[in-house]
Amino acid sequence: MKKCKDKMKLLLNTIGLMFSFIPLMAQQGHGPIYALATPTLGKGAASFDVAAMSMESQDQRSLMLRYLWSYGITQNLQINLSTPTLIDKIDMPPITRGNAMMPANGDIEASMYYRFFHNDFGIGKRIESTAIVGGALPAEKMRDGIRVGNSIHTALVAGYVSRTWYSWVGGGYHYYFKKDNDQIGNLLYATFALGYRPSFFQQDYPKADWRLFLESVAEFPGENISKGTTDLGGRSKKYFLGPTVLGLYGAWGISGGLLFPVYQQVTDSFEREGVRLTIHFSYWF
């Protein structure tokens, strides 16, 4: 009990520290946290994000800060760089993205978003599709006793956006290369998000703008390989669902939310997860 209280105190202190640096921070895109989304920055626009991520695994809870720098090369092409600060780790970390925009582990990731389809219709309505490609270098040598190699991440997402309703559906694949005969398991996943913007928040600056989301994530992590051998127990299966909120005020953004485990069927290599928590600050230049 004392250990859990200490971890919660650490989490609250870290969030408080983030609030104290709000003038230096901020989020890319007007979308969900955990689910893939289609928006890209405009040409020449840039953003800086700071996210506090926490995951629970039986009697342990992790805590990490991640920083994301994004730049719009064109209206439909965006590049990103994400770096981590690990504060508290889980002994047997889950194989997960944790956040659509950033991995939930000690990887330094560079990525590119390309919105290859965009169709406006009606007033403030559009449908669009975005492809995501990225590569990552591990900032740690070992993870759960497994040597960590470089990795690649690819994803596709399509969605509908209006002034009131938003929806996105997508999926991705994260693959780790072998490192000294060890290999982190790959991750196959799918996401869905449904968003709602109440009419009384559909106002321009200096009025605040708030959006509500229901997000879901289905994950199918593969087995880790140690010294060239693996337990062929198949993939684990996890499904998470939860509410998130996005608030915008001028060039600033704050979002946060929880994902609750709805269904889990995990192999002996992994532990069952608890609630995931993310708080996200953003600034657009």
Secondary structure as UniProt FT lines:
FT   HELIX           2..20
FT   HELIX           22..24
FT   TURN            43..44
FT   STRAND          46..57
FT   TURN            58..59
FT   STRAND          60..72
FT   STRAND          77..88
FT   STRAND          107..121
FT   TURN            122..124
FT   STRAND          125..138
FT   STRAND          142..143
FT   TURN            144..145
FT   STRAND          146..147
FT   STRAND          151..161
FT   STRAND          165..176
FT   TURN            180..181
FT   STRAND          182..183
FT   STRAND          187..196
FT   HELIX           199..201
FT   TURN            205..206
FT   STRAND          209..221
FT   STRAND          225..226
FT   TURN            227..228
FT   STRAND          237..249
FT   TURN            250..251
FT   STRAND          252..265
FT   TURN            268..269
FT   STRAND          276..284
//
